[in-house]
Amino acid sequence: MTAPLLSLAQIRNRLILTARVILRQHRPGPDGRCPVCRTAGDPVATAARNVPRTAEEVQQRSTATEPTASDQDESQQAE
């Protein structure tokens, strides 16, 4: 499938799955270095770690919406 045919939830899930695969591949060895990049403090793994956190934060913000000014005006008029 191409990206325009996917829902936002599907795109989010694919990003998270891809980040998990990257984290498995870039897991530090016993010496603390990434076996793929051969560096300590692997920037690829750091970026992949941020993807699930960011996706979760965005989902929490979108499901916990605050009432807008127009919603507050309507509730005051209804009373």
C-alpha positions as CSV (number, residue, x, y, z in Angstrom):
1,M,0.0,0.0,0.0
2,T,1.1,3.5,-0.5
3,A,1.0,6.2,2.2
4,P,-2.0,8.2,0.9
5,L,-4.2,5.1,1.3
6,L,-3.3,4.5,4.9
7,S,-5.0,6.1,7.9
8,L,-3.1,8.2,10.4
9,A,-3.3,5.3,12.9
10,Q,-1.8,2.9,10.4
11,I,1.0,5.3,9.6
12,R,1.7,5.8,13.4
13,N,1.7,2.0,13.9
14,R,4.1,1.5,11.1
15,L,6.5,4.1,12.4
16,I,6.5,2.5,15.8
17,L,7.1,-1.0,14.4
18,T,10.0,0.3,12.3
19,A,11.5,2.1,15.3
20,R,11.3,-1.2,17.3
21,V,13.1,-3.1,14.5
22,I,15.8,-0.5,14.4
23,L,16.2,-0.6,18.2
24,R,16.6,-4.4,18.0
25,Q,19.3,-4.1,15.3
26,H,21.1,-1.3,17.1
27,R,21.1,-2.9,20.6
28,P,24.4,-2.2,22.3
29,G,26.8,-5.1,22.7
30,P,28.7,-6.0,25.9
31,D,31.2,-3.3,25.2
32,G,28.4,-0.7,25.0
33,R,28.9,0.0,21.3
34,C,26.3,-0.6,18.6
35,P,27.3,-3.6,16.4
36,V,25.8,-1.9,13.3
37,C,27.3,1.6,13.6
38,R,30.2,0.5,15.9
39,T,29.8,3.7,18.0
40,A,28.9,4.4,21.6
41,G,25.8,6.6,22.0
42,D,24.3,5.5,18.7
43,P,22.4,8.4,17.2
44,V,20.2,6.1,15.1
45,A,19.0,4.2,18.2
46,T,18.5,7.5,20.0
47,A,16.2,8.8,17.2
48,A,14.4,5.4,17.1
49,R,13.8,5.6,20.8
50,N,12.1,9.0,20.4
51,V,9.6,7.8,17.8
52,P,7.3,5.7,20.1
53,R,7.5,8.4,22.8
54,T,6.5,11.1,20.4
55,A,3.7,9.0,18.9
56,E,2.3,8.3,22.3
57,E,2.4,11.9,23.3
58,V,0.6,13.0,20.1
59,Q,-2.1,10.3,20.6
60,Q,-2.6,11.4,24.2
61,R,-3.0,15.0,23.2
62,S,-5.4,14.2,20.5
63,T,-7.6,12.0,22.7
64,A,-7.6,14.4,25.6
65,T,-8.8,17.6,23.9
66,E,-9.7,20.6,25.9
67,P,-13.0,22.4,25.3
68,T,-12.6,25.3,22.9
69,A,-13.9,28.8,23.5
70,S,-17.0,28.1,21.3
71,D,-17.8,25.0,23.4
72,Q,-17.6,27.0,26.6
73,D,-19.9,29.7,25.1
74,E,-22.4,27.0,24.1
75,S,-22.4,25.4,27.6
76,Q,-22.9,28.8,29.2
77,Q,-25.9,29.6,26.9
78,A,-27.5,26.2,27.6
79,E,-27.6,27.0,31.4
